Amino acid sequence: MRLEDLLKAVAIASANDAAMSLAVHIAGSEEEFVSRMNKKAEELGMKNTHFVNPYGFDSPEHYASARDIGIMSAYLINKYPKVLEYTSMYENYVREDNLEKKFWLVNTNKLVKFMKGVDGLKTGWTPAAKYSITATILKNDVRFIAVVMACDNPNLRTQDVVGLLNYATSNYDVHSYLKKGDVVTSLEDVLIQPSKYTVVVNEDINILKRKGDKVGDIKVDIKIDNFKIKNLEEVVGTIDVYHNGKLYKTADLVLLEEVHKSTFFDICLEILRELFFVS
């Protein structure tokens, strides 16, 4: 099967065999893929999660909290927004160009069809975990994620998550503090060309607040690593955003310009410019 068909099978129909196939293809074995899953969970700060398989079957050592699933879902959407193209499909096909093997998929998340703005994300069920769902909605350019676990039947699952989404969209909005590409600072270094370059934030930073409330006190701590700049690394620092005295978000900083290391000629030219005030 094509990669796109496997992705559709996982995203739309919770296909465990497709998840297993993708895991082995990516990592070489199920064990190695699970190891990578747990490493990524730790990196994301998922403190109450441990995986033992790529497809979610019950095991005493396979678990996650609703908060951790929310963290993972937000990372997925922010880092790979293309996933929403698949999770928002109510129905589709795999092997669409093969009439003999064409197979119909129907989304296990009925909200993508029946609730405006919902475009994902994933349902789940096992005997131990019962009926669960992570749902995401985009309304008035604000995205919310709700996680519901351990429901006795699909109807209760739907009622609970719809209630959470309605509560969120009715009571909260976001203040846009920084947009991706906004300038954080400008620097100058003769060993880099261009010698004057700009540091920008690499993602949107929004402050969640109740509707009608003031934004509150926002402070930032900018950390720039000159060693990374000189080594032409993509990420050159971080910005810590504090909201009302607490760390709210950390985002990567990158350079706006494409830079390269200065040659001897570049350095001589910069010196001449400084001496003769040539702009």
C-alpha positions in Angstrom: 0.0 0.0 0.0 1.1 3.6 -0.6 2.2 5.7 2.3 -0.7 8.0 1.8 -3.2 5.1 2.0 -1.6 3.9 5.2 -1.8 7.4 6.7 -5.5 7.7 5.7 -6.2 4.2 7.2 -4.7 5.3 10.6 -6.1 8.8 10.7 -9.7 7.9 9.5 -10.3 4.3 10.5 -7.9 3.6 13.4 -6.2 0.8 11.4 -3.9 -0.9 13.8 -2.2 -3.0 11.0 -1.4 0.2 9.1 0.1 1.8 12.3 2.3 -1.3 12.7 3.4 -1.2 9.1 4.3 2.4 9.4 6.2 1.9 12.6 8.3 -0.9 11.2 9.0 0.9 8.0 10.2 4.0 9.9 12.2 2.4 12.6 13.1 -1.0 11.3 11.2 -2.8 14.1 8.3 -2.4 16.5 10.7 -2.3 19.5 12.8 0.5 18.0 9.7 2.6 17.1 8.3 2.2 20.6 11.6 3.3 22.0 11.4 6.5 19.9 7.8 7.0 21.0 8.8 7.0 24.6 11.8 9.3 24.0 9.6 11.8 22.2 7.0 11.6 25.0 9.7 12.5 27.5 11.0 15.4 25.3 7.4 16.8 25.2 7.0 16.7 28.9 4.5 13.8 28.9 5.1 12.8 32.5 2.3 10.2 32.9 2.8 8.2 29.6 4.6 5.0 28.7 4.2 3.1 25.4 4.7 -0.6 24.7 3.2 -0.8 21.2 2.5 1.6 18.3 -1.3 0.8 18.1 -2.6 1.2 21.6 -3.6 -2.3 22.6 -4.1 -2.9 26.4 -1.1 -3.6 28.5 -0.3 -2.8 32.2 2.7 -0.9 31.0 0.9 1.0 28.2 -0.8 4.1 29.5 -1.2 7.9 29.1 -3.1 10.7 30.9 -5.6 13.0 29.2 -3.2 15.9 29.8 -0.4 14.1 28.1 -2.6 13.2 25.1 -3.4 16.9 24.9 0.2 17.8 24.8 1.0 15.2 22.1 -2.0 16.4 20.0 -1.0 20.0 20.2 2.6 19.1 19.1 1.3 17.0 16.2 -1.0 19.8 14.9 1.6 22.5 15.3 4.5 20.5 13.8 2.6 18.6 11.1 -0.6 20.5 10.3 -1.1 18.4 7.2 -2.4 15.6 9.5 -5.7 17.6 9.6 -6.2 17.0 5.9 -6.6 13.3 6.7 -8.4 13.5 10.1 -11.0 15.9 8.7 -12.1 13.4 6.0 -15.4 11.8 6.9 -15.0 9.2 4.3 -12.4 8.2 1.7 -10.8 5.2 0.0 -7.5 3.3 0.0 -6.3 1.7 -3.2 -8.7 4.1 -5.0 -7.1 3.3 -8.3 -7.6 -0.4 -8.0 -11.3 -1.3 -8.5 -10.8 -4.9 -7.2 -9.1 -3.9 -4.0 -10.7 -0.4 -3.5 -11.7 -0.1 0.2 -14.1 2.4 1.8 -13.1 4.2 5.0 -15.5 6.0 7.3 -14.2 8.2 10.1 -14.7 6.9 13.6 -14.9 10.6 14.7 -18.4 11.6 13.6 -17.9 15.1 14.8 -15.9 16.0 11.6 -19.2 15.7 9.8 -21.7 16.9 12.3 -20.0 19.7 14.3 -18.8 22.8 12.4 -15.1 23.5 12.8 -14.1 20.1 14.0 -11.3 18.7 11.8 -9.8 15.9 14.0 -8.3 14.3 15.7 -8.7 10.7 16.8 -11.0 8.2 18.6 -9.9 5.2 20.5 -11.3 2.1 22.2 -10.0 -0.9 24.1 -11.6 -3.1 26.7 -9.5 -1.4 29.5 -9.5 2.1 28.2 -13.1 2.1 27.0 -14.2 4.8 24.6 -11.9 7.8 24.2 -11.5 10.8 21.9 -9.2 13.7 21.2 -11.2 16.3 19.3 -10.0 19.6 17.9 -12.0 22.6 16.7 -11.0 25.8 14.9 -13.4 28.6 15.5 -12.8 32.3 14.9 -9.2 31.5 14.1 -8.7 30.0 17.6 -8.0 26.2 17.9 -9.0 24.2 21.0 -8.2 20.6 21.8 -10.4 18.5 24.1 -9.5 15.0 25.5 -12.1 12.6 26.9 -11.3 9.1 28.2 -12.9 6.0 29.7 -16.5 6.5 28.5 -18.8 3.5 28.7 -20.2 4.0 25.2 -19.7 6.2 22.1 -22.7 8.4 22.8 -21.3 9.4 26.2 -17.9 10.1 24.6 -19.5 12.4 22.1 -21.6 14.2 24.7 -18.6 14.9 26.9 -16.3 16.1 24.2 -18.9 18.3 22.6 -19.6 19.9 26.0 -15.9 20.6 26.5 -15.5 22.2 23.1 -18.6 24.3 23.5 -17.4 25.4 26.9 -14.0 26.4 25.5 -15.2 28.3 22.5 -17.8 30.1 24.6 -15.6 31.2 27.5 -12.1 31.6 26.2 -10.1 33.3 23.5 -6.5 34.1 22.8 -4.3 37.2 22.8 -1.8 37.1 19.9 1.5 38.1 21.6 4.0 37.2 18.8 3.5 35.9 15.3 5.9 33.5 13.6 8.5 35.6 11.9 8.2 38.6 14.3 11.6 40.2 15.1 13.0 39.6 18.6 16.4 41.3 18.1 19.0 42.3 15.6 22.7 41.4 15.8 25.9 42.2 14.1 29.0 40.0 13.6 31.7 40.5 11.1 32.4 36.8 10.9 28.9 36.2 9.5 27.5 37.4 6.1 25.4 39.4 6.0 27.1 40.9 9.1 23.8 42.4 10.3 21.1 39.8 10.8 17.7 39.5 12.4 16.5 37.0 15.0 12.9 36.0 14.8 10.5 33.7 16.6 9.8 30.4 14.9 6.1 30.0 15.9 3.1 31.9 17.0 2.8 32.7 20.7 -0.7 33.2 22.0 -1.9 33.8 25.5 -5.1 31.9 26.5 -7.5 34.0 28.6 -11.1 34.1 29.6 -13.2 36.4 27.4 -13.5 39.8 28.9 -10.4 39.4 31.1 -7.2 41.5 30.7 -4.2 39.8 29.3 -2.1 40.2 32.4 1.6 40.7 32.9 3.9 39.3 30.2 7.6 39.2 30.4 10.2 37.4 28.2 13.7 36.0 28.6 15.6 35.8 25.3 18.5 33.4 25.2 20.7 33.5 22.0 23.6 31.0 21.5 26.3 32.8 19.4 28.1 29.4 19.0 25.0 28.1 17.1 25.0 31.2 14.9 28.6 30.8 14.0 28.0 27.1 13.2 25.1 28.1 11.0 22.6 26.0 12.9 18.9 26.5 12.2 17.8 27.1 15.8 19.9 29.8 17.4 18.2 30.3 20.7 14.9 30.3 22.7 12.5 32.8 24.1 10.8 32.0 27.4 7.5 33.8 27.8 6.3 34.4 31.4 2.6 35.1 32.1 1.7 36.5 35.5 5.1 35.3 36.9 4.9 31.7 35.6 6.6 30.2 32.6 3.9 30.0 29.9 5.7 28.9 26.8 9.2 28.4 25.3 9.7 28.9 21.6 12.7 28.5 19.2 14.5 31.5 17.7 15.9 31.4 14.1 17.6 33.8 11.8 15.5 35.6 9.2 18.3 35.9 6.7 20.2 33.1 5.0 23.8 33.5 6.4 27.2 32.0 5.7 30.6 32.3 7.2 32.6 35.3 6.1 35.6 34.9 3.9 38.8 36.9 4.3 37.7 39.2 1.6 34.3 39.7 3.3 36.0 40.7 6.6 38.4 43.1 4.8 35.4 44.7 3.0 33.5 45.1 6.3 36.6 46.8 7.8 36.8 49.2 4.9 33.1 50.0 5.2 33.6 50.9 8.9 36.7 53.0 8.1 35.1 55.0 5.3 31.5 54.9 6.5 30.4 53.1 3.4 26.8 51.7 3.7 
